Amino acid sequence: MARSEITIDLGALRRNVKHLVEVAGSSEVWAVVKANAYGHGAADCGDTALGAGAKALCVATVAEGLALRRELPDPRIIVLGRSSNREVAQARDARLELVVSDDIPAEIPVHLKLDTGMGRWGMSELITPDHNVVGLMTHFATADDDLDFVRTQLERFLAATEPHRHLTRHVANSAALLRLPEARLDAVRCGIAIYGLSPFQRDPADDGLEPVLSWQSELALVKQVQPGESAGYGRRFVATEPTWIGIVPVGYADGFRRDLTGTTVLVADEPCHVIGTVSMDAFAVQLPGRLPQGTHVTLVGPGVPLEVHARHAGTINYELATGIETGSGRARRTLFYS
Ligand SMILES: *Cc1c(COP(=O)(O)O)cnc(C)c1O
């Protein structure tokens, strides 16, 4: 096998999107596939999401939009992030739609972004929409925990956009779709949830979601360390008794971060701790006993979800998922439909 294998279950993605379409009711679901679909593969995930009822795809940059357009000639593709003047011309040729926080470019569909409290992109006062403005939007700062502030942002948005309610108004991300029905408006922009990951860093099953990505490897080497011997840089693990350890050929350059030392992976379905320091190309696990070289290791999957790894690393599943390396050929990526 390759050093590691990432498996993308497009059947799970399809079920997640269908579920979200149902939750969204009369508002459209737009699938957010920025950052290579949060590390899951933008073209495959985008295509599957559209087949499951999503009405448009959202990316972060014009470059992402152009790459996606080469694979998918038909769907609406909305660029959520800023674009330079040169990119506007490319976006026009590729039939992308742009989100704009200041000057409105001509002859391309545009969504105006209002800053209602995120304190990042977006105009503070809504300008009068030109005829090429198709949508009005804002983005929530706290949809995963502080719903009171979300309601404040929503009220500001609704008040400012009331005169233009004939335009498509969209504000909700995954968390707002799942927790605040009044934020659904005309369309919702769902990212994390379509990948079966929890915007609340909880068990995704609580919200009817199934993880799409799993990550497998194997024990490349098995050995016994004696008391006083260590594993990895910095000697952060030192054996106090004869201990069987396994070396897994995955490290932080693959996206298995250095701060995942101490988390749990499954070795032949048994939970085992990652010990020592995760290095660039390998990490060590403590084994219950001697196991054969080549024994299956699950880094991410049932029993070892990204939410638990993220808590361990002091971050969120978004950051871990987008950090899993898929571009350099270190990991093999396979798709299937369950
Ligand atoms: C990334 C993004 C989303 C999707 O957020 P999730 O929490 O992943 O659902 C929605 N809207 C905007 C503007 C974004 O940048």
The ligand as an SDF file (V2000), in Angstrom:
LIG
                    3D

 15 15  0  0  0  0  0  0  0  0999 V2000
  -16.5200   28.8010    4.5610 C   0  0  0  0  0  0  0  0  0  0  0  0
  -17.7570   29.6050    4.4720 C   0  0  0  0  0  0  0  0  0  0  0  0
  -19.0140   29.0170    4.6930 C   0  0  0  0  0  0  0  0  0  0  0  0
  -19.1970   27.5770    5.1260 C   0  0  0  0  0  0  0  0  0  0  0  0
  -19.0690   27.4550    6.5260 O   0  0  0  0  0  0  0  0  0  0  0  0
  -19.2780   26.0550    7.2770 P   0  0  0  0  0  0  0  0  0  0  0  0
  -19.1620   26.3930    8.7040 O   0  0  0  0  0  0  0  0  0  0  0  0
  -18.1750   25.1610    6.8000 O   0  0  0  0  0  0  0  0  0  0  0  0
  -20.6150   25.5560    6.8630 O   0  0  0  0  0  0  0  0  0  0  0  0
  -20.1320   29.8160    4.5260 C   0  0  0  0  0  0  0  0  0  0  0  0
  -20.0210   31.1100    4.1690 N   0  0  0  0  0  0  0  0  0  0  0  0
  -18.8320   31.7070    3.9650 C   0  0  0  0  0  0  0  0  0  0  0  0
  -18.7750   33.1480    3.5800 C   0  0  0  0  0  0  0  0  0  0  0  0
  -17.6600   30.9790    4.1140 C   0  0  0  0  0  0  0  0  0  0  0  0
  -16.4780   31.5910    3.9270 O   0  0  0  0  0  0  0  0  0  0  0  0
  1  2  1  0
  2  3  1  0
  2 14  2  0
  3  4  1  0
  3 10  2  0
  4  5  1  0
  5  6  1  0
  6  7  2  0
  6  8  1  0
  6  9  1  0
 10 11  1  0
 11 12  2  0
 12 13  1  0
 12 14  1  0
 14 15  1  0
M  END
$$$$
